[in-house]
Amino acid sequence: MMNQDAGNPIWQDLSSDWLNWADRLAPQADKINRHLIDALELHGMADRVAQRCHNGLCVLDLASGVGEPAFGLAALLSSAFSDMPESAKGKPFPSGRVIASDIAPSMCAGLAGRAARAEIANLDVVAANMQSLPFADAMFHGVSCRFGIMFCQNPDQALRETRRVLAPGGRAAFMVWGPMAENPLFGAMDAIFKQVLGTGFEAAGLDLFGFSSAENSVARLINAGFDDVSLVTHTPCGRIPAAAPFWRPQMQMLFGAALRNATSGQGREIDDLMRASLSQHIEDTYFRVPMCFHVLSGRREMAV
Ligand SMILES: C[S@@+](CC[C@H](N)C(=O)[O-])C[C@H]1O[C@@H](n2cnc3c(N)ncnc32)[C@H](O)[C@@H]1O
């Protein structure tokens, strides 16, 4: 199913960069995705659903890009896979299907191609703007969204839409970036792209930090009608050999179009400045660069 609204053209332009890195970044993505998937509390939902229907759970992933966390969710909901999150140890993960969605047709096409190559049988792809979802009320037992809600033109409308398509008792979970000051990789990228190419996140039309305030984000979920709202902040710190240009994947996935138009000299200058800026985080020959994200979640109230 295709939706005519392709959204901000920047994502169309970046889909080749996202596809280029997707498989290599998947193991790292899995590590943080488990926080988002745990927040959906699918076990509780499965217990209730099992009493009424035998088709298993139906989970929607919004702004899936080329597959995160939709692939991980599909694996967990497939009886063919045995991985399970920490919280589910000792209890089989419920089975079901995932609908992966994104506003950018090229992201959806890339995602569908990856899913076909990986022979994922319980995942469908639907192009959709999360501000006006093409789904019936109460259709999903859970809704996930990883680093997507902040990029909508009207995130509050997208939150209300998310709640509308959730079944009573179902949870939505959003992974969102914490403040730029607590994400030095992004801080360096923003400053260096402004310096070398005259375009930072704002000029590129990328609002990464619209949900960085924990207090405001919780209030937005409550205003959209969610109950039992929670927010958990995570501050992992990688351990990457100091020789590795580890900033390149994120840099290309956010500024790929600008980099393609840059001269090779500008490309080298950006790399050198990124290394110099991030070297303050080198400890014992490893980059230890902290990052900060929140997992924000809320429930559609139970029917009375
Ligand atoms: C930072 S990427 C995140 C992709 C993926 N969830 C991940 O974490 O790898 C943001 C995605 O949001 C999508 N997006 C932006 N606005 C959207 C909207 N209104 N509805 C649906 N998707 C949207 C973009 O097309 C892009 O693929």
The ligand as an SDF file (V2000), in Angstrom:
LIG
                    3D

 27 29  0  0  0  0  0  0  0  0999 V2000
   16.1800    8.7730   12.1590 C   0  0  0  0  0  0  0  0  0  0  0  0
   15.2210    7.8200   11.0320 S   0  0  0  0  0  0  0  0  0  0  0  0
   14.8310    6.4340   12.0820 C   0  0  0  0  0  0  0  0  0  0  0  0
   14.6600    5.1470   11.3200 C   0  0  0  0  0  0  0  0  0  0  0  0
   14.5630    3.8810   12.1590 C   0  0  0  0  0  0  0  0  0  0  0  0
   13.4490    3.8900   13.0950 N   0  0  0  0  0  0  0  0  0  0  0  0
   15.8450    3.6280   12.9050 C   0  0  0  0  0  0  0  0  0  0  0  0
   15.9300    3.9430   14.1020 O   0  0  0  0  0  0  0  0  0  0  0  0
   16.7930    3.0980   12.2850 O   0  0  0  0  0  0  0  0  0  0  0  0
   13.7110    8.7110   11.0110 C   0  0  0  0  0  0  0  0  0  0  0  0
   12.6670    8.1560   10.0590 C   0  0  0  0  0  0  0  0  0  0  0  0
   11.4470    8.8620   10.3020 O   0  0  0  0  0  0  0  0  0  0  0  0
   10.7250    8.8800    9.0840 C   0  0  0  0  0  0  0  0  0  0  0  0
    9.6630    9.8890    9.1960 N   0  0  0  0  0  0  0  0  0  0  0  0
    9.8140   11.2390    9.2780 C   0  0  0  0  0  0  0  0  0  0  0  0
    8.6080   11.8270    9.3590 N   0  0  0  0  0  0  0  0  0  0  0  0
    7.6830   10.8440    9.3420 C   0  0  0  0  0  0  0  0  0  0  0  0
    6.2540   10.8250    9.3890 C   0  0  0  0  0  0  0  0  0  0  0  0
    5.5250   11.9520    9.4770 N   0  0  0  0  0  0  0  0  0  0  0  0
    5.6290    9.6220    9.3460 N   0  0  0  0  0  0  0  0  0  0  0  0
    6.3420    8.4620    9.2380 C   0  0  0  0  0  0  0  0  0  0  0  0
    7.6870    8.4300    9.1750 N   0  0  0  0  0  0  0  0  0  0  0  0
    8.3610    9.6030    9.2340 C   0  0  0  0  0  0  0  0  0  0  0  0
   11.8010    9.1820    8.0590 C   0  0  0  0  0  0  0  0  0  0  0  0
   11.4040    8.8850    6.7430 O   0  0  0  0  0  0  0  0  0  0  0  0
   12.9750    8.3300    8.5780 C   0  0  0  0  0  0  0  0  0  0  0  0
   13.0090    7.0690    7.9490 O   0  0  0  0  0  0  0  0  0  0  0  0
  1  2  1  0
  2  3  1  0
  2 10  1  0
  3  4  1  0
  4  5  1  0
  5  6  1  0
  5  7  1  0
  7  8  2  0
  7  9  1  0
 10 11  1  0
 11 12  1  0
 11 26  1  0
 12 13  1  0
 13 14  1  0
 13 24  1  0
 14 15  1  0
 14 23  1  0
 15 16  2  0
 16 17  1  0
 17 18  1  0
 17 23  2  0
 18 19  1  0
 18 20  2  0
 20 21  1  0
 21 22  2  0
 22 23  1  0
 24 25  1  0
 24 26  1  0
 26 27  1  0
M  CHG  2   2   1   9  -1
M  END
$$$$
